[in-house]
Amino acid sequence: MLTTIIGFFMGILHIGIANGGYINVCEYVQIKWKNHVCSLMLVFDMLTVILASIYWKWISRDCTWLIVFGISLNALSIIGVLFIPESPEYLYCFYRFRECRDVIF
């Protein structure tokens, strides 16, 4: 039962990282660096899955605390996203120029 609950929360929190984090990073990075930075971000995202698998296979079968640690970091990230302003690119696309200027400066 605990594994099902933890898996559920990991799935919900991962959506926020995959969509929100990726889109936000892509909007704040200059065009010439977008592919490199976003690819690097996805590589590190998949490295966490690989390292968790290595931990479970060779270090310890009890990975509950590792998963709880990951869920805690994801939950803190979601709370932190509430304090990040909208990206200038998003505001500009919707003709919200005053807010766009406020975010940039």
C-alpha positions as CSV (number, residue, x, y, z in Angstrom):
1,M,0.0,0.0,0.0
2,L,2.8,2.4,0.9
3,T,4.6,1.7,-2.4
4,T,1.4,2.5,-4.3
5,I,0.9,5.8,-2.5
6,I,4.5,6.8,-3.0
7,G,4.4,5.9,-6.7
8,F,1.2,8.0,-7.0
9,F,2.9,11.0,-5.5
10,M,6.0,10.5,-7.6
11,G,3.9,10.5,-10.8
12,I,2.0,13.7,-9.9
13,L,5.2,15.5,-8.8
14,H,7.1,14.4,-11.9
15,I,4.6,16.0,-14.2
16,G,5.3,19.3,-12.6
17,I,9.0,18.9,-13.2
18,A,8.8,17.6,-16.7
19,N,6.3,20.1,-18.0
20,G,6.6,23.2,-15.8
21,G,10.4,23.0,-15.2
22,Y,11.2,22.2,-18.8
23,I,9.0,24.9,-20.3
24,N,10.1,27.5,-17.8
25,V,13.8,26.8,-18.4
26,C,13.3,26.9,-22.2
27,E,11.6,30.4,-21.9
28,Y,14.4,31.9,-19.8
29,V,17.3,30.7,-21.8
30,Q,18.6,32.5,-24.9
31,I,17.7,30.9,-28.2
32,K,21.2,29.8,-29.1
33,W,21.5,27.9,-25.8
34,K,18.0,26.4,-25.5
35,N,18.8,23.0,-27.1
36,H,21.9,22.5,-25.0
37,V,20.4,23.6,-21.6
38,C,17.1,21.7,-22.1
39,S,18.9,18.5,-23.3
40,L,21.2,18.7,-20.3
41,M,18.2,19.1,-18.0
42,L,16.5,16.0,-19.4
43,V,19.8,14.1,-19.1
44,F,20.0,14.9,-15.4
45,D,16.4,14.0,-15.0
46,M,17.0,10.6,-16.4
47,L,20.2,10.2,-14.3
48,T,18.1,10.3,-11.2
49,V,16.2,7.2,-12.4
50,I,19.4,5.4,-13.3
51,L,21.0,6.2,-9.9
52,A,17.8,5.1,-8.1
53,S,18.0,1.8,-10.0
54,I,21.7,1.3,-9.1
55,Y,20.9,2.1,-5.4
56,W,18.1,-0.4,-5.4
57,K,20.1,-3.1,-7.1
58,W,23.4,-3.0,-5.3
59,I,23.1,-0.8,-2.2
60,S,19.8,-1.4,-0.5
61,R,16.5,-3.0,-1.3
62,D,14.8,-0.6,1.2
63,C,14.6,2.5,-0.9
64,T,11.7,4.0,0.9
65,W,13.7,6.9,2.4
66,L,15.3,7.6,-0.9
67,I,11.9,8.0,-2.5
68,V,10.6,10.0,0.4
69,F,13.6,12.3,0.0
70,G,12.9,12.7,-3.7
71,I,9.2,13.4,-3.1
72,S,10.1,16.0,-0.5
73,L,12.4,17.8,-2.9
74,N,9.7,17.7,-5.6
75,A,7.1,19.1,-3.2
76,L,9.5,21.9,-2.2
77,S,10.0,22.6,-5.9
78,I,6.3,22.9,-6.5
79,I,6.0,25.3,-3.6
80,G,8.9,27.3,-5.0
81,V,7.3,27.6,-8.4
82,L,4.5,29.6,-6.8
83,F,7.0,32.4,-6.1
84,I,8.5,32.5,-9.6
85,P,7.0,35.2,-11.9
86,E,5.6,34.4,-15.3
87,S,8.2,34.3,-18.1
88,P,8.6,37.4,-20.2
89,E,8.0,35.4,-23.4
90,Y,4.6,34.2,-22.1
91,L,3.5,37.7,-21.1
92,Y,4.7,39.2,-24.3
93,C,2.8,36.6,-26.4
94,F,-0.4,37.6,-24.6
95,Y,0.2,41.4,-25.0
96,R,0.7,42.0,-21.3
97,F,3.6,44.4,-21.9
98,R,3.6,46.2,-18.6
99,E,3.9,42.9,-16.6
100,C,6.5,41.8,-19.1
101,R,8.6,44.9,-18.4
102,D,8.1,44.4,-14.6
103,V,9.4,40.8,-14.8
104,I,12.5,41.8,-16.8
105,F,13.4,44.7,-14.6
